Amino acid sequence: MKLVRIYTGDDGRSHFEDVDVALEDHGPMGRLSALWPGRGVLFREVDGDYDLDFHTAPRRQLVVNLTGSVDIEVGDGTVRRIGPGEILLAEDTTGQGHISRAVAGEPRSCLFLPLDD
């Protein structure tokens, strides 16, 4: 399973990395990853005019996009669009952070899954 990771590099800026989460075959139960320990779930909705300037992730967390899309921009100007059903692993809790913007005026709903450190 693939996800997009955002992390703080040695330069103090956020960067992207594509990550493959390893899955193990469990027969009729399907393919499962190892357990990622966490602390709960946050539900979030934002309006279609959402535009948040540089900020860091408040904690290490998975962001699962449910509806709508978000454009994430990192320090070198690279922009990645995270759409419905896609997962972002936010680990840029220090440094310059990233920009988050609504796409095409669409509202967005997502789940935040805080992870243990």
Residue pairs with C-beta under 8 A, 6 or more apart in sequence:
1 20
1 21
1 23
1 33
2 18
2 19
2 20
2 21
3 18
3 19
3 21
3 62
3 86
3 87
3 88
3 89
4 16
4 17
4 18
4 19
4 80
4 82
4 86
4 87
4 88
4 89
5 16
5 17
5 18
5 19
5 88
5 89
5 91
6 14
6 15
6 16
6 17
6 57
6 72
6 74
6 88
6 89
6 90
6 91
6 92
6 98
7 14
7 15
7 17
7 91
7 92
8 14
8 15
8 56
8 91
8 92
8 93
8 94
8 95
8 96
9 15
9 95
11 75
12 75
12 94
12 95
12 96
13 74
13 75
13 76
13 95
13 96
14 74
14 75
14 92
14 95
14 96
14 97
14 98
15 74
15 75
15 76
16 72
16 74
16 78
16 80
19 89
21 33
22 33
22 34
23 31
23 32
23 33
24 31
24 32
24 33
24 34
25 31
26 32
36 62
36 115
37 115
37 116
38 62
38 113
38 114
38 115
38 116
39 114
39 115
39 116
40 113
40 114
41 111
41 112
41 113
42 111
42 112
42 113
42 114
43 109
43 111
43 112
44 109
44 110
44 111
44 112
45 107
45 108
45 109
46 102
46 107
46 108
47 102
47 107
48 68
48 102
48 104
48 105
48 106
48 107
48 108
49 102
49 105
50 70
50 100
50 101
50 102
50 108
51 100
51 101
51 102
52 99
52 100
52 101
53 99
54 96
54 97
54 98
54 99
55 97
55 98
55 99
55 100
56 92
56 93
56 94
56 95
56 96
56 97
56 98
57 90
57 91
57 92
57 93
57 97
58 93
59 93
59 114
59 115
60 90
60 91
60 93
60 114
60 115
60 117
61 89
61 90
61 112
61 113
61 114
61 115
62 87
62 88
62 89
62 90
62 111
62 112
62 113
62 115
63 82
63 87
63 88
63 89
63 90
63 110
63 111
63 112
63 113
64 86
64 87
64 110
64 111
64 113
65 82
65 83
65 84
65 85
65 86
65 87
65 88
65 108
65 110
66 84
66 85
66 108
66 109
66 110
66 111
67 84
67 106
67 107
67 108
67 109
68 84
68 102
68 103
68 106
68 107
68 108
68 109
69 81
69 82
69 83
69 84
69 103
69 104
69 106
69 108
70 81
70 82
70 100
70 101
70 102
70 103
70 108
70 110
71 79
71 80
71 81
71 82
71 99
71 100
71 101
71 102
71 103
72 79
72 80
72 81
72 82
72 88
72 98
72 99
72 100
73 79
73 98
73 99
73 101
74 98
75 95
75 96
75 98
81 103
82 88
92 98
102 108
